[in-house]
Amino acid sequence: MLDKNRHKRLRLLIKKLNKERKQQAKKTDILCNDLIAAQRDFLKKLKTINFVANFYESIIGNTDLNNLLHTAKGMIKNQIEGVNVTLFLSQEESFQKHTFDNDQVTTSAKQYFESCFSPELVENICASNKVCTLEDMFAMGLQGNLVELSKISVVTIPLYACRSLSGFILVYRTASKKLTADEISNIIAVGSGLSKAIASCQALLHTSD
């Protein structure tokens, strides 16, 4: 009888220890996963900081608007694989489009897509002063062939500096390589500094005139 009770207590003790061990293992797994996620986020932030630092180092002191825009475009294209970059900037009562050679989308597709940006659409995007997706642009008046437009992953990043500048960066590539949240965040991170640099170049142009 004593042996039977002893074995019963031993089984209960082993069962309790196994349960506690499983709970501890579960807590350890959660902690490890949290540490891995935190490390991943930290590395992403470091990459963004590195991109922003290199971007500002490249454009600092640049007083020629065209050179500034080409440098900025090059930095964005080097950071984000396969993208096309076009900038729309306010020009008195209109907007000036700054496009670039050697983009990844074919010339015909590029010309078609950018031809969909009517003055009204450009003005609406600028007035929104926010990051706009393709869906946002449709709501603002974008018109075109839906089949063709569905083949493109696109976003606009606002350019705004002390009321002296309005415009946006148009970034897009094929929908098969959809722009990621991290890639968009990297462009947003340099938007403010680029806006101020563009505004300074425009001010110098007006001064020299």
Backbone bond lengths (Angstrom), bond angles and torsions (degrees), N, CA, C in turn:
res aa  C-N    CA-C-N  psi(-1)  N-CA   C-N-CA  omega(-1)  CA-C   N-CA-C  phi
1 M - - - 1.462 - - 1.534 110.88 -
2 L 1.360 113.92 -42.28 1.459 118.39 179.77 1.518 110.67 -65.71
3 D 1.336 116.11 -39.94 1.468 119.80 178.39 1.524 111.04 -63.83
4 K 1.316 115.91 -38.72 1.466 120.51 -179.67 1.529 110.65 -63.56
5 N 1.345 116.75 -44.69 1.475 121.43 178.66 1.529 110.89 -66.37
6 R 1.345 114.30 -38.21 1.462 118.44 179.66 1.534 110.32 -64.33
7 H 1.314 116.85 -43.04 1.459 121.01 178.54 1.519 111.74 -64.77
8 K 1.331 115.08 -37.00 1.475 119.68 179.09 1.525 110.39 -64.92
9 R 1.352 115.22 -45.11 1.470 118.93 178.83 1.522 111.22 -64.28
10 L 1.338 114.57 -37.67 1.470 119.20 179.29 1.522 110.90 -64.55
11 R 1.346 116.96 -43.01 1.460 120.44 178.11 1.523 111.50 -62.16
12 L 1.344 116.55 -41.91 1.463 120.73 178.62 1.520 111.09 -64.26
13 L 1.348 115.42 -39.12 1.462 119.79 179.82 1.530 110.18 -65.71
14 I 1.340 115.99 -44.41 1.469 120.52 178.78 1.522 110.46 -63.01
15 K 1.333 116.45 -42.15 1.465 121.25 178.59 1.524 110.96 -61.22
16 K 1.338 115.76 -41.33 1.463 120.96 179.37 1.530 110.44 -65.96
17 L 1.350 115.80 -42.98 1.466 119.73 -179.90 1.527 111.22 -64.43
18 N 1.340 116.25 -40.55 1.465 120.09 178.45 1.523 111.38 -63.52
19 K 1.326 115.55 -40.89 1.470 120.23 178.67 1.520 110.67 -63.19
20 E 1.350 116.36 -45.16 1.463 120.70 179.52 1.527 110.97 -64.51
21 R 1.345 116.03 -37.50 1.462 120.37 179.18 1.532 111.52 -65.61
22 K 1.335 116.59 -40.11 1.464 120.91 177.41 1.522 111.30 -65.57
23 Q 1.347 115.52 -40.58 1.460 119.74 178.45 1.524 110.83 -64.55
24 Q 1.345 115.68 -40.21 1.459 120.04 179.46 1.525 110.52 -67.30
25 A 1.344 116.66 -40.17 1.464 120.60 178.03 1.521 110.72 -63.09
26 K 1.340 116.30 -39.41 1.462 121.01 178.16 1.523 110.73 -63.49
27 K 1.334 116.92 -43.51 1.459 121.07 178.33 1.531 110.59 -63.47
28 T 1.328 116.22 -39.06 1.461 120.42 179.30 1.527 110.68 -64.80
29 D 1.352 116.27 -41.94 1.472 120.39 178.29 1.518 111.17 -61.82
30 I 1.338 116.42 -43.29 1.466 120.91 179.15 1.524 110.42 -62.04
31 L 1.334 115.88 -43.41 1.463 120.63 -179.98 1.530 110.49 -63.58
32 C 1.339 116.75 -43.14 1.470 120.18 179.49 1.522 111.15 -63.77
33 N 1.334 115.89 -42.57 1.462 120.06 179.10 1.524 111.19 -63.29
34 D 1.335 115.97 -39.66 1.466 120.31 177.73 1.519 110.98 -64.05
35 L 1.347 115.92 -40.83 1.462 120.01 179.78 1.531 111.08 -66.69
36 I 1.333 116.74 -39.82 1.464 120.84 178.31 1.524 110.58 -64.81
37 A 1.350 116.24 -43.09 1.469 120.51 179.20 1.523 110.76 -64.09
38 A 1.342 115.99 -41.06 1.467 120.17 179.68 1.525 110.46 -65.02
39 Q 1.335 116.34 -40.46 1.464 120.30 178.28 1.524 111.09 -65.13
40 R 1.344 116.64 -39.76 1.461 121.09 179.12 1.533 110.31 -63.48
41 D 1.343 116.31 -44.44 1.461 120.21 178.41 1.527 111.12 -63.67
42 F 1.326 115.91 -38.99 1.465 120.55 179.89 1.528 110.65 -63.46
43 L 1.330 116.81 -42.48 1.460 121.01 179.50 1.531 110.80 -65.34
44 K 1.336 116.98 -38.52 1.460 120.78 177.29 1.528 110.28 -62.03
45 K 1.338 116.01 -43.01 1.461 119.98 179.72 1.524 110.90 -65.05
46 L 1.338 116.23 -38.72 1.464 119.76 178.09 1.528 110.95 -62.97
47 K 1.339 116.44 -40.44 1.458 120.52 179.19 1.520 110.63 -64.19
48 T 1.334 115.94 -40.24 1.470 119.96 178.51 1.520 110.35 -65.50
49 I 1.331 116.21 -45.10 1.467 120.53 179.32 1.526 110.30 -60.61
50 N 1.324 116.43 -41.69 1.468 120.85 179.58 1.528 110.91 -63.84
51 F 1.340 116.24 -43.06 1.467 120.16 178.52 1.523 111.02 -63.36
52 V 1.336 116.35 -45.94 1.467 120.34 -179.41 1.526 110.73 -61.58
53 A 1.329 116.32 -43.85 1.471 120.40 -179.97 1.525 110.91 -62.09
54 N 1.327 116.79 -46.12 1.472 120.44 179.52 1.526 111.30 -65.82
55 F 1.327 116.35 -37.28 1.461 120.89 -179.98 1.531 110.30 -63.32
56 Y 1.313 116.52 -49.85 1.465 119.91 -178.60 1.527 111.58 -66.98
57 E 1.325 116.18 -34.61 1.467 119.57 177.44 1.529 110.48 -63.45
58 S 1.335 116.13 -34.19 1.460 120.93 -178.20 1.523 113.00 -74.22
59 I 1.335 116.90 -34.30 1.467 118.79 -174.87 1.529 113.40 -97.62
60 I 1.323 117.07 -13.33 1.466 119.30 -175.34 1.531 110.61 -62.16
61 G 1.303 115.38 136.01 1.456 121.23 177.91 1.506 114.58 79.98
62 N 1.340 117.55 -0.48 1.468 120.96 -179.36 1.524 109.22 -81.91
63 T 1.317 116.88 115.58 1.471 120.93 -176.10 1.528 112.99 -104.57
64 D 1.326 117.25 -3.96 1.468 121.04 178.35 1.529 108.07 -96.38
65 L 1.320 116.90 121.59 1.461 121.06 -173.65 1.528 112.27 -60.59
66 N 1.323 117.80 -46.55 1.464 120.05 -178.70 1.526 111.95 -62.77
67 N 1.339 115.48 -43.11 1.465 118.79 177.59 1.529 111.23 -62.94
68 L 1.326 115.37 -40.44 1.464 120.52 179.42 1.529 110.57 -60.72
69 L 1.328 115.98 -47.69 1.462 120.34 -177.58 1.532 111.57 -65.81
70 H 1.324 117.02 -40.11 1.458 120.08 178.22 1.527 111.41 -65.95
71 T 1.321 116.25 -38.28 1.468 120.17 177.97 1.524 110.50 -65.51
72 A 1.322 115.72 -45.15 1.466 120.38 179.94 1.518 110.88 -62.02
73 K 1.322 116.11 -44.60 1.466 121.44 178.22 1.525 110.65 -59.41
74 G 1.332 116.70 -44.67 1.456 120.61 -179.84 1.520 112.61 -62.04
75 M 1.320 116.43 -40.22 1.459 120.55 179.38 1.526 111.09 -64.86
76 I 1.326 116.46 -41.56 1.472 120.56 179.81 1.526 110.37 -66.51
77 K 1.329 116.80 -43.09 1.462 120.61 -178.94 1.536 111.42 -67.41
78 N 1.319 117.00 -34.02 1.463 119.92 177.10 1.522 111.75 -70.57
79 Q 1.325 116.06 -31.53 1.457 120.93 -178.87 1.523 112.06 -79.04
80 I 1.337 116.52 -36.22 1.466 120.59 -174.64 1.526 108.55 -119.86
81 E 1.286 115.92 114.53 1.464 121.91 -172.91 1.529 112.53 -65.04
82 G 1.317 115.23 132.16 1.454 121.38 169.05 1.512 116.66 74.57
83 V 1.345 118.75 16.38 1.462 119.27 -177.01 1.525 111.90 -92.56
84 N 1.319 113.97 157.57 1.461 122.60 172.06 1.526 106.84 -108.23
85 V 1.304 115.96 140.95 1.468 120.32 -175.96 1.525 109.75 -128.15
86 T 1.330 116.74 125.77 1.465 122.52 174.44 1.528 107.32 -134.81
87 L 1.327 115.98 138.95 1.464 119.97 179.19 1.526 110.08 -113.39
88 F 1.305 115.82 134.41 1.463 123.15 173.88 1.525 107.37 -110.12
89 L 1.346 116.05 120.73 1.460 120.92 -177.63 1.521 110.45 -123.54
90 S 1.317 115.28 144.86 1.466 120.02 177.66 1.517 109.92 -65.64
91 Q 1.327 115.51 139.04 1.467 121.92 -179.40 1.523 107.22 -139.81
92 E 1.329 115.62 92.86 1.462 122.11 -175.71 1.528 108.90 54.74
93 E 1.348 118.55 -111.98 1.458 119.72 -177.62 1.527 112.12 -99.87
94 S 1.334 117.66 12.29 1.460 121.17 179.61 1.529 108.57 -136.81
95 F 1.333 115.03 -170.78 1.450 120.10 177.94 1.522 109.73 -126.68
96 Q 1.325 115.13 143.72 1.457 120.83 179.31 1.524 109.03 -107.84
97 K 1.328 116.11 132.76 1.461 121.20 -179.85 1.522 109.90 -99.15
98 H 1.311 115.90 127.77 1.460 121.90 178.00 1.524 107.88 -112.54
99 T 1.314 115.96 106.93 1.458 121.04 -179.76 1.512 109.54 -111.76
100 F 1.326 117.60 170.59 1.460 121.02 -171.44 1.513 111.17 -138.05
101 D 1.328 114.99 154.82 1.461 121.10 178.94 1.533 109.99 -81.12
102 N 1.332 114.12 169.13 1.467 122.20 173.31 1.522 113.44 62.47
103 D 1.343 117.30 32.26 1.451 119.25 174.04 1.523 109.59 -78.12
104 Q 1.328 115.01 165.53 1.458 119.81 -171.34 1.527 113.25 -81.50
105 V 1.334 117.90 -33.98 1.460 120.82 177.71 1.521 108.49 -72.82
106 T 1.329 117.81 143.31 1.461 120.61 -178.75 1.516 110.87 -59.59
107 T 1.321 116.04 154.32 1.459 121.09 -175.29 1.523 112.22 -57.25
108 S 1.350 117.27 -44.07 1.459 120.13 -178.29 1.524 111.45 -63.90
109 A 1.338 116.81 -43.61 1.468 120.63 179.05 1.521 110.57 -65.90
110 K 1.328 116.09 -40.30 1.463 121.39 179.25 1.527 110.70 -63.27
111 Q 1.340 116.34 -46.29 1.461 120.18 -179.69 1.525 111.02 -63.96
112 Y 1.344 116.42 -40.72 1.459 119.54 179.88 1.520 110.51 -63.02
113 F 1.329 116.46 -49.34 1.462 120.04 -176.50 1.518 111.16 -61.30
114 E 1.335 117.05 -48.89 1.461 119.60 -176.40 1.526 112.10 -71.01
115 S 1.350 116.69 -21.20 1.473 119.04 176.06 1.526 111.56 -70.97
116 C 1.333 117.00 -15.57 1.467 121.02 178.07 1.522 111.83 -75.14
117 F 1.343 117.00 -10.34 1.466 120.30 -177.31 1.532 109.24 -87.95
118 S 1.321 113.95 89.78 1.458 120.88 178.06 1.529 109.49 -73.26
119 P 1.348 117.75 161.13 1.471 120.28 176.85 1.528 112.17 -55.17
120 E 1.332 116.45 -37.61 1.470 119.95 179.57 1.520 111.00 -65.70
121 L 1.347 117.16 -43.11 1.463 120.39 179.10 1.517 110.76 -64.05
122 V 1.330 116.94 -44.72 1.468 120.78 179.03 1.524 110.79 -59.13
123 E 1.317 116.01 -43.92 1.461 120.50 179.55 1.529 110.80 -63.70
124 N 1.321 116.91 -41.04 1.466 120.45 -179.74 1.527 111.66 -65.87
125 I 1.331 116.41 -39.84 1.466 120.08 178.14 1.524 110.19 -64.38
126 C 1.324 116.26 -43.84 1.474 120.31 179.33 1.529 110.89 -63.42
127 A 1.338 115.61 -42.54 1.466 120.03 -177.76 1.523 111.64 -65.03
128 S 1.332 116.68 -30.02 1.469 119.75 -179.37 1.520 111.66 -68.80
129 N 1.348 116.36 -30.15 1.468 122.51 179.71 1.531 111.46 49.46
130 K 1.330 115.85 45.49 1.458 120.53 179.00 1.531 109.18 -146.01
131 V 1.316 115.48 167.16 1.457 120.48 174.11 1.531 108.04 -69.70
132 C 1.326 116.74 127.57 1.465 121.02 -176.99 1.529 111.03 -117.13
133 T 1.315 115.31 134.72 1.455 121.72 174.18 1.525 109.03 -95.23
134 L 1.318 116.54 177.52 1.460 120.35 178.29 1.524 110.66 -60.71
135 E 1.325 116.70 -39.01 1.468 120.64 178.58 1.529 110.75 -61.88
136 D 1.340 116.37 -41.50 1.470 120.31 177.67 1.528 110.51 -61.18
137 M 1.335 115.59 -40.81 1.465 119.83 -178.05 1.522 111.71 -66.68
138 F 1.328 117.23 -37.26 1.463 119.81 175.14 1.529 110.07 -60.07
139 A 1.335 116.02 -41.82 1.459 120.57 179.19 1.522 111.67 -65.91
140 M 1.338 117.11 -24.29 1.461 121.80 -178.62 1.524 112.93 -93.29
141 G 1.340 117.33 -0.36 1.453 119.23 175.44 1.510 116.04 117.83
142 L 1.346 118.32 6.75 1.459 120.08 177.59 1.526 109.73 -63.03
143 Q 1.323 116.17 130.39 1.457 121.40 178.42 1.522 109.40 -130.26
144 G 1.323 115.65 143.63 1.458 119.50 179.84 1.508 110.27 168.22
145 N 1.310 114.90 -177.77 1.459 121.75 179.07 1.526 109.69 -69.17
146 L 1.331 116.55 115.11 1.461 120.49 -175.36 1.523 112.21 -62.78
147 V 1.333 116.77 -34.68 1.469 120.62 179.26 1.526 109.90 -63.96
148 E 1.328 116.42 -45.28 1.464 120.69 -179.49 1.526 110.94 -68.42
149 L 1.320 117.07 -43.51 1.464 120.58 -177.70 1.531 111.49 -67.25
150 S 1.329 117.24 -28.84 1.463 120.53 179.84 1.528 111.76 -70.22
151 K 1.319 116.87 -11.82 1.462 121.14 -179.62 1.521 112.03 -86.15
152 I 1.338 116.64 0.29 1.461 120.73 -173.85 1.532 111.01 -120.16
153 S 1.316 115.93 135.27 1.465 122.48 170.59 1.521 106.67 -99.71
154 V 1.314 117.27 120.55 1.464 120.44 -169.55 1.525 111.94 -140.39
155 V 1.318 115.18 151.09 1.461 121.69 174.44 1.525 108.23 -152.60
156 T 1.324 116.24 149.84 1.471 120.50 172.82 1.528 108.69 -115.58
157 I 1.321 115.14 138.78 1.469 122.41 179.01 1.523 107.91 -112.73
158 P 1.336 118.89 123.29 1.467 119.87 -176.04 1.518 113.81 -67.70
159 L 1.330 115.24 146.02 1.464 123.30 172.11 1.518 106.91 -117.63
160 Y 1.316 116.47 118.73 1.460 119.77 -176.43 1.521 108.72 -151.30
161 A 1.322 117.24 127.85 1.461 120.32 -178.30 1.522 110.82 -143.20
162 C 1.317 115.90 105.61 1.468 121.83 171.28 1.533 113.18 49.83
163 R 1.308 117.71 39.60 1.466 123.55 177.92 1.530 113.88 63.63
164 S 1.338 116.37 -0.34 1.462 118.91 -178.49 1.526 112.07 -92.43
165 L 1.316 117.19 -8.99 1.456 121.02 -177.57 1.517 109.72 -146.01
166 S 1.310 116.00 136.78 1.463 120.67 168.64 1.513 107.95 -137.99
167 G 1.291 116.10 147.63 1.451 121.65 -178.64 1.510 109.14 164.98
168 F 1.328 115.90 -167.59 1.460 118.72 178.51 1.522 110.22 -161.04
169 I 1.329 114.16 159.33 1.461 122.04 174.00 1.521 106.99 -97.52
170 L 1.316 116.00 124.00 1.459 121.18 175.31 1.523 108.25 -98.01
171 V 1.328 116.20 119.11 1.460 121.92 -178.83 1.524 108.42 -124.08
172 Y 1.327 116.62 128.04 1.464 117.94 -179.88 1.526 110.95 -155.34
173 R 1.320 115.24 159.72 1.452 123.57 173.39 1.526 108.00 -157.27
174 T 1.315 117.20 -178.86 1.457 120.35 -176.00 1.530 110.42 -63.83
175 A 1.340 115.81 146.36 1.465 121.27 -177.02 1.522 112.18 -64.99
176 S 1.324 117.93 -19.86 1.468 120.51 178.13 1.528 111.52 -66.07
177 K 1.336 116.30 -20.04 1.467 121.61 174.72 1.528 107.71 -123.89
178 K 1.315 115.29 70.59 1.457 121.35 -175.36 1.527 111.21 -56.98
179 L 1.330 115.64 137.94 1.460 120.24 176.98 1.529 109.62 -60.96
180 T 1.321 116.15 133.61 1.465 120.10 -177.63 1.530 110.96 -91.47
181 A 1.321 115.40 163.40 1.462 120.54 178.65 1.524 111.03 -61.69
182 D 1.328 117.26 -37.81 1.471 120.79 179.66 1.526 111.08 -66.29
183 E 1.319 116.88 -40.97 1.465 120.23 179.40 1.524 110.82 -64.44
184 I 1.313 116.12 -43.09 1.472 120.48 178.49 1.523 110.50 -64.42
185 S 1.333 116.58 -40.55 1.472 120.59 179.44 1.522 111.60 -61.66
186 N 1.325 116.94 -36.29 1.465 120.19 179.15 1.526 111.34 -63.81
187 I 1.338 116.17 -40.22 1.471 118.99 178.89 1.522 110.22 -68.94
188 I 1.322 116.09 -41.80 1.467 120.03 178.25 1.529 110.29 -58.01
189 A 1.341 116.04 -37.72 1.467 120.94 -175.93 1.525 112.74 -62.53
190 V 1.348 117.81 -26.26 1.471 120.03 -179.11 1.528 111.92 -103.83
191 G 1.336 117.08 -0.91 1.464 120.55 -176.12 1.517 113.70 -60.81
192 S 1.322 116.72 -43.87 1.460 120.32 -177.17 1.523 111.70 -64.96
193 G 1.341 116.86 -47.22 1.458 120.40 -179.75 1.520 112.25 -65.02
194 L 1.328 116.49 -39.15 1.465 119.99 178.14 1.522 110.52 -65.93
195 S 1.320 116.81 -39.06 1.467 120.88 178.48 1.528 110.94 -58.72
196 K 1.321 116.16 -45.57 1.462 120.50 -179.25 1.528 111.49 -66.26
197 A 1.341 116.12 -38.40 1.466 119.96 179.45 1.529 110.16 -65.93
198 I 1.335 117.71 -41.63 1.469 121.57 178.32 1.520 110.74 -64.00
199 A 1.336 115.91 -44.41 1.464 120.48 179.46 1.528 111.10 -60.05
200 S 1.336 116.72 -38.56 1.469 120.77 179.07 1.527 110.72 -66.02
201 C 1.333 116.37 -41.75 1.470 120.02 178.94 1.518 110.67 -64.93
202 Q 1.329 117.35 -41.75 1.455 120.90 178.22 1.517 111.34 -63.76
203 A 1.340 116.99 -38.86 1.453 120.72 178.31 1.524 111.37 -63.75
204 L 1.344 116.46 -39.49 1.460 120.50 177.74 1.514 111.60 -65.42
205 L 1.340 116.59 -37.00 1.461 120.82 177.46 1.525 110.96 -62.44
206 H 1.341 115.51 -44.14 1.471 119.52 179.53 1.519 111.14 -65.91
207 T 1.338 116.05 -35.61 1.461 120.75 179.87 1.533 110.82 -65.99
208 S 1.351 114.53 -43.51 1.476 118.54 -179.30 1.520 112.23 -68.68
209 D 1.364 115.42 -28.52 1.462 118.70 176.95 1.526 111.03 -69.31
